[in-house]
Amino acid sequence: MSRGRPKGSPNKRSSIIERMLEHKGADPLGFMADLILDENADRQLRFNAAKELAQYVAPKRKAIELTGEGSRPVTLRVVYDS
């Protein structure tokens, strides 16, 4: 019985897009990397490119909620050592 494609392998749509980009000689990641380094480019555009590429080097953090015993709020006590 088939269980689909192996984990981590590209799906059909991704494979088609990768082949099309390769055929056209397009490199979106390289383009964004060049844009980040282009000091003449719009600052907001450079920031957006950097933000987009950052997800490939540093995964986004997930929000977590802390609760105390019995789902009560956590109480923090800050102690200063002088």
N, C-alpha and C positions, 0 to 999 in steps of 0.2 A: 504494500500500500504506500503510495506517494504522500509525503508530508510537506510538499512545496519546496521552495528553494532553500538552500542552506543559510543559516543565520549569518548576516554580514555580507552576503552576496547582493549585488545590485538588482533591483526589480527591473522588469521589462522596460518601463518608461524611462528610468534612469539610464539604462544601457543605451536606449535610442538617443537620448539627449547627449550623452557623452560621445557617441559615435558622430553625431551631427556636428558638435562643437569641434571635434578633432578634424573632421573632413573640411570644415571651414577655416581651420587654423585659429580658432578662437580660444582664448585662455582667460576666463572671467576672474579667476583668483589672481593670476599674474597682473591683469589689468588693474584690479583694485589695489594690489601691492604697489604698482607703479604710481597710481593716483595718490596714495598715502604719502609718497615721497616727493610728489610734485608741489613745490612751494608756491607755484603760480596758480594752482587750482583753488577753487573756492574752499574756504576753511570748513564749512559745514559739510560739503561733499567729501572732503578728506576724512572728517570725523566719522561720517556714516560708513565709509569704506572700511575704516579701521574697526569700527564696532562690528561690522558684518564679519570681517576676517577673525576677530578675536575669539569667536565661538569655536574656531578650529584649533586654537591653542589653549584656551582656558574655558572649560565648560561652564555654563550658566549655573549659578547657585540656586538651590531650591529653598523657598521659605519654609521654616519649621516653627512650630508653636510649642513652647515649653509649658508644661503644667506640672504642678506639684502632686503630692500624694492625694489620691482620691479625686483627681482632675481639678484640684484647687489651684489658684494662681501661685506662681513661684514668687517667693519673697527673697529679695537680694539685700544683703547687708554689706556695705563697703566699709572696710577697716583701713584706716591710714596708719602706717607705721612711721613714727617720727624719730 
